[in-house]
């Protein structure tokens, strides 16, 4: 039997598969498709201090290989979440992660302080990176100093584990990873959606009312994988991979890249039963490969430059020889 358990800071998950914020309900809406006890954890939709109506419609546009969204963190606010959602989550037999959002460091700190005593919550995911608020600007996700300030404020307000959710829309995500680690994060979620847009040239209308929004789905997987790998090799805290994951092979790629766990997002819209099925497929793939413990493959990615060096093909002379040999073979 394959051991799928993993550790995220002080938390032990039965397997590395979690839902992604905003894609799998706010609480237990999807329990009829995938029972909570089958997966490693459930991550809530973003909760804010006050209710938010969200952005104007249209807010979702389907593209060739993914979805563009600009929901704008629509939710009923913290009071509704505590009164109507958390009582149900207390019976969920899995890790419960509450994603919190704010427009200032004080908002995040207050959210964490007010929710710190809720026993149903096992961890907070701090949404530093939503591209659909504040006019599309990403101050928390693009400035390491501000990102650290937000996480440090949340750390001071709670003893619960903190996951910092980062944006791929930056030049050096490793700088942000190091900043949130220094601020007290217990793990990093890499990554949120990629900024994108869609339009109809005939009508000159954009796909969504805000013109640009968050792009997700299969097309962003290589971007998310690179970001997760960059974070994992830069910090000592665990990384949760997120972006374009839809198969058990995808899950294993993120784990080999250095992630301890992953989150499933857009793929769940088409198949709400996917999280539970991927856990079973993950166990089957590992058993077939003779791997008894999923933790043994985490971070085992081989740097191509090291492979070349060990084979002797990394030297300039050997590179020229290889090039000549390939050229001769082509003739």
C-alpha positions as CSV (number, residue, x, y, z in Angstrom):
1,X,0.0,0.0,0.0
2,X,1.4,3.4,-1.0
3,X,1.8,6.0,1.8
4,X,0.3,9.3,0.3
5,X,0.6,11.3,3.5
6,X,2.5,14.6,3.4
7,X,3.4,17.4,5.9
8,X,2.6,21.1,5.4
9,X,4.3,22.8,8.3
10,X,2.6,21.4,11.4
11,X,-0.2,19.8,9.4
12,X,-0.3,16.2,8.3
13,X,-2.4,15.6,5.2
14,X,-3.6,12.1,4.3
15,X,-2.6,12.8,0.7
16,X,-1.2,15.8,-1.3
17,X,-4.4,16.7,-3.2
18,X,-6.3,19.9,-2.1
19,X,-9.0,22.0,-3.8
20,X,-8.1,25.4,-5.0
21,X,-9.7,28.5,-3.7
22,X,-12.7,29.8,-5.6
23,X,-13.1,26.6,-7.7
24,X,-14.7,24.0,-5.4
25,X,-17.3,25.8,-3.4
26,X,-17.2,27.7,-0.2
27,X,-17.8,24.8,2.1
28,X,-19.1,21.3,1.5
29,X,-21.0,22.0,-1.7
30,X,-19.0,19.3,-3.6
31,X,-19.1,16.6,-1.0
32,X,-21.5,14.5,-3.1
33,X,-18.9,14.3,-5.9
34,X,-15.8,13.9,-3.7
35,X,-16.3,13.1,0.0
36,X,-13.9,15.4,2.1
37,X,-12.3,12.3,3.6
38,X,-10.9,11.3,0.2
39,X,-8.6,14.3,-0.2
40,X,-5.9,16.1,1.7
41,X,-7.8,19.3,2.2
42,X,-10.5,21.8,1.2
43,X,-9.6,25.4,0.6
44,X,-12.5,28.0,0.8
45,X,-13.3,30.7,-1.6
46,X,-11.8,34.0,-0.5
47,X,-13.5,35.5,2.6
48,X,-13.3,39.3,3.2
49,X,-14.3,41.4,6.2
50,X,-17.3,42.9,4.4
51,X,-19.6,41.4,1.8
52,X,-18.5,42.0,-1.8
53,X,-20.8,42.0,-4.8
54,X,-17.9,41.2,-7.1
55,X,-17.2,42.6,-10.6
56,X,-19.8,43.3,-13.2
57,X,-20.8,40.7,-15.8
58,X,-19.6,39.1,-17.9
59,X,-17.1,37.7,-15.4
60,X,-16.1,34.4,-17.1
61,X,-15.0,33.8,-20.6
62,X,-14.0,30.5,-22.1
63,X,-10.8,30.5,-24.3
64,X,-9.2,27.9,-26.5
65,X,-7.4,26.2,-23.6
66,X,-8.6,27.6,-20.4
67,X,-10.9,30.1,-18.6
68,X,-10.6,33.8,-18.1
69,X,-12.3,35.1,-15.0
70,X,-12.9,38.4,-13.2
71,X,-15.1,37.4,-10.3
72,X,-13.8,40.1,-8.0
73,X,-13.8,38.1,-4.8
74,X,-17.6,38.0,-4.5
75,X,-18.6,36.7,-1.1
76,X,-21.0,37.4,1.8
77,X,-18.3,38.5,4.3
78,X,-16.8,37.1,7.4
79,X,-19.9,37.2,9.6
80,X,-21.8,35.0,7.2
81,X,-18.8,32.7,6.8
82,X,-18.6,32.2,10.6
83,X,-22.4,31.8,11.1
84,X,-23.4,29.7,8.1
85,X,-20.3,28.0,6.6
86,X,-18.0,27.0,9.4
87,X,-20.5,25.0,11.4
88,X,-20.7,22.6,8.5
89,X,-17.0,22.6,8.0
90,X,-16.5,21.3,11.6
91,X,-17.8,17.9,10.4
92,X,-15.5,17.7,7.4
93,X,-13.1,14.9,7.8
94,X,-10.2,16.6,6.2
95,X,-7.9,19.7,6.6
96,X,-9.9,22.9,6.2
97,X,-8.0,26.0,4.9
98,X,-9.7,29.4,4.9
99,X,-8.6,31.7,2.2
100,X,-8.6,35.3,3.4
101,X,-8.5,38.5,1.4
102,X,-8.1,42.2,2.1
103,X,-7.4,45.6,0.7
104,X,-4.8,46.5,3.3
105,X,-2.4,44.8,5.6
106,X,-4.7,45.8,8.5
107,X,-7.6,43.9,6.7
108,X,-5.6,40.7,6.6
109,X,-4.5,41.0,10.2
110,X,-8.1,41.6,11.4
111,X,-9.4,38.7,9.4
112,X,-6.9,36.4,11.0
113,X,-7.5,37.7,14.5
114,X,-11.3,37.3,14.2
115,X,-11.0,33.7,12.8
116,X,-8.1,32.5,15.0
117,X,-10.4,31.0,17.6
118,X,-12.5,29.0,15.1
119,X,-11.8,25.3,15.7
120,X,-13.0,24.3,12.3
121,X,-10.2,26.1,10.6
122,X,-6.9,24.3,10.4
123,X,-4.9,26.9,8.4
124,X,-5.2,30.2,6.6
125,X,-4.3,30.8,2.9
126,X,-3.5,34.5,2.5
127,X,-4.6,35.7,-0.9
128,X,-1.9,38.2,-1.8
129,X,-2.4,37.7,-5.5
130,X,-6.0,38.1,-6.9
131,X,-5.7,40.0,-10.2
132,X,-9.4,41.1,-10.2
133,X,-9.5,43.7,-7.4
134,X,-8.0,47.1,-6.9
135,X,-8.2,47.9,-10.6
136,X,-6.0,45.0,-11.6
137,X,-3.1,46.1,-9.5
138,X,-1.2,43.6,-7.5
139,X,0.6,45.5,-4.7
140,X,0.7,42.6,-2.2
141,X,1.9,40.1,-4.8
142,X,4.5,42.2,-6.6
143,X,6.3,44.0,-3.8
144,X,8.3,41.8,-1.5
145,X,8.3,44.3,1.3
146,X,4.5,44.7,1.3
147,X,4.0,40.9,1.0
148,X,6.2,40.4,4.0
149,X,4.3,43.1,5.9
150,X,1.0,41.3,5.2
151,X,2.2,37.9,6.3
152,X,4.0,39.2,9.4
153,X,0.7,40.9,10.4
154,X,-1.3,37.7,10.0
155,X,1.5,35.8,11.8
156,X,1.1,38.1,14.8
157,X,-2.6,37.6,14.8
158,X,-2.8,33.8,14.7
159,X,-1.1,30.7,15.8
160,X,-2.6,28.7,12.9
161,X,-0.5,27.7,9.9
162,X,-0.3,30.3,7.1
163,X,-0.1,29.6,3.4
164,X,0.9,32.6,1.3
165,X,-0.7,32.5,-2.2
166,X,1.6,34.1,-4.7
167,X,1.1,35.5,-8.2
168,X,2.9,34.4,-11.4
169,X,2.7,37.9,-12.7
170,X,6.1,39.0,-11.4
171,X,9.6,39.1,-12.7
172,X,11.2,37.1,-9.8
173,X,8.8,35.0,-7.8
174,X,11.7,33.8,-5.7
175,X,12.0,37.3,-4.2
176,X,8.3,37.1,-3.1
177,X,8.8,33.5,-1.8
178,X,11.7,34.6,0.4
179,X,9.8,37.6,1.6
180,X,6.8,35.7,2.8
181,X,9.0,33.0,4.4
182,X,10.7,35.7,6.3
183,X,7.4,37.1,7.3
184,X,6.4,33.9,9.0
185,X,4.5,31.8,6.3
186,X,4.4,28.1,6.9
187,X,4.0,27.3,3.3
188,X,3.6,28.9,-0.2
189,X,0.8,28.3,-2.7
190,X,2.3,28.8,-6.2
191,X,0.5,30.1,-8.1
192,X,-2.7,32.2,-8.7
193,X,-4.0,33.0,-12.2
194,X,-2.0,34.6,-15.0
195,X,-3.2,38.0,-16.3
196,X,-4.8,37.6,-19.6
197,X,-7.6,38.9,-21.9
198,X,-10.0,37.8,-24.6
199,X,-11.9,39.8,-27.2
200,X,-14.1,39.6,-30.3
201,X,-12.5,41.6,-33.0
202,X,-15.8,41.9,-34.9
203,X,-17.7,43.6,-32.1
204,X,-14.5,45.0,-30.4
205,X,-15.9,43.6,-27.1
206,X,-13.7,42.1,-24.5
207,X,-14.6,38.6,-23.1
208,X,-15.1,40.0,-19.6
209,X,-16.3,43.4,-18.4
210,X,-13.0,44.3,-16.7
211,X,-11.1,43.6,-20.0
212,X,-8.3,41.8,-18.3
213,X,-8.6,39.1,-15.7
214,X,-7.2,35.9,-14.3
215,X,-6.4,33.1,-16.9
216,X,-6.4,29.5,-15.7
217,X,-6.5,26.0,-17.0
218,X,-4.1,23.7,-19.0
219,X,-2.3,26.5,-20.8
220,X,-0.8,27.9,-17.6
221,X,0.6,24.6,-16.3
222,X,4.2,25.2,-17.6
223,X,4.2,28.6,-16.1
224,X,2.9,27.4,-12.8
225,X,5.3,24.4,-12.8
226,X,8.3,26.8,-13.3
227,X,7.0,29.2,-10.6
228,X,6.5,26.3,-8.1
229,X,10.0,24.9,-8.9
230,X,11.5,28.4,-8.4
231,X,9.8,28.8,-5.1
232,X,10.7,25.3,-3.9
233,X,14.4,25.8,-4.6
234,X,14.5,29.2,-2.9
235,X,12.8,28.6,0.4
236,X,12.9,25.9,3.1
237,X,9.1,25.9,3.8
238,X,6.8,23.6,1.8
239,X,5.3,24.7,-1.6
240,X,1.8,23.9,-2.8
241,X,1.7,23.7,-6.6
242,X,-1.3,25.1,-8.4
243,X,-2.1,25.9,-12.0
244,X,-3.3,23.7,-14.9
245,X,-3.2,20.5,-13.0
246,X,-5.7,17.9,-14.4
247,X,-4.2,14.5,-14.2
248,X,-2.3,12.2,-11.8
249,X,0.8,12.7,-14.0
250,X,0.5,16.5,-13.6
251,X,0.4,16.0,-9.8
252,X,3.5,13.9,-9.8
253,X,5.3,16.5,-12.0
254,X,4.7,19.2,-9.5
255,X,5.9,16.9,-6.6
256,X,9.1,16.0,-8.5
257,X,9.6,19.8,-9.1
258,X,9.7,20.3,-5.3
259,X,6.0,20.7,-4.2
260,X,4.8,18.9,-1.1
261,X,1.1,19.2,-2.2
262,X,-1.0,20.5,-5.0
263,X,-4.3,22.2,-5.6
264,X,-6.9,21.4,-8.2
265,X,-8.8,24.3,-9.7
266,X,-10.2,24.9,-13.2
267,X,-10.3,21.1,-14.0
268,X,-12.9,20.6,-11.3
269,X,-15.4,22.7,-13.1
270,X,-15.6,20.1,-15.8
271,X,-15.4,17.2,-13.4
272,X,-16.2,17.8,-9.7
273,X,-15.3,14.2,-8.9
274,X,-11.8,14.7,-10.2
275,X,-10.0,15.3,-6.8
276,X,-11.0,11.9,-5.3
277,X,-10.3,10.1,-8.5
278,X,-6.8,11.6,-8.9
279,X,-5.9,10.4,-5.4
280,X,-6.7,6.8,-6.4
281,X,-4.9,7.2,-9.7
282,X,-1.9,8.8,-7.9
283,X,-1.6,5.7,-5.7
284,X,-1.9,3.4,-8.7
285,X,0.8,5.1,-10.6
286,X,3.2,5.1,-7.6
287,X,2.5,1.4,-6.9
288,X,3.2,0.6,-10.6
289,X,6.5,2.4,-10.3
290,X,7.4,0.5,-7.2
291,X,7.3,3.7,-5.0
292,X,5.9,3.0,-1.5
293,X,6.0,6.6,-0.1
294,X,5.0,9.7,-2.1
295,X,7.4,11.8,0.0
296,X,10.4,10.1,-1.6
297,X,9.8,11.7,-5.0
298,X,9.4,15.3,-3.7
299,X,12.0,17.6,-5.1
300,X,13.8,14.9,-7.1
301,X,13.9,16.9,-10.3
302,X,17.2,16.5,-12.1
303,X,18.8,19.6,-13.5
304,X,19.5,19.1,-17.2
305,X,22.8,20.9,-16.9
306,X,23.9,18.4,-14.2
307,X,22.9,15.5,-16.4
308,X,25.0,16.9,-19.3
309,X,27.9,17.5,-17.0
310,X,27.8,13.9,-15.6
311,X,27.7,12.5,-19.1
312,X,30.6,14.6,-20.3
313,X,28.4,16.4,-22.8
314,X,28.4,19.6,-20.8
315,X,31.9,20.7,-22.0
316,X,32.2,23.0,-25.0
317,X,34.3,20.5,-26.8
318,X,31.8,17.7,-26.2
319,X,29.0,20.0,-27.2
320,X,30.7,20.6,-30.6
321,X,31.3,16.8,-31.0
322,X,27.6,16.1,-30.2
323,X,26.5,18.8,-32.7
324,X,28.8,17.3,-35.4
325,X,27.6,13.8,-34.7
326,X,24.0,14.9,-34.9
327,X,24.8,16.8,-38.1
328,X,26.4,13.7,-39.6
329,X,23.4,11.6,-38.6
330,X,21.1,14.1,-40.2
331,X,22.9,13.6,-43.5
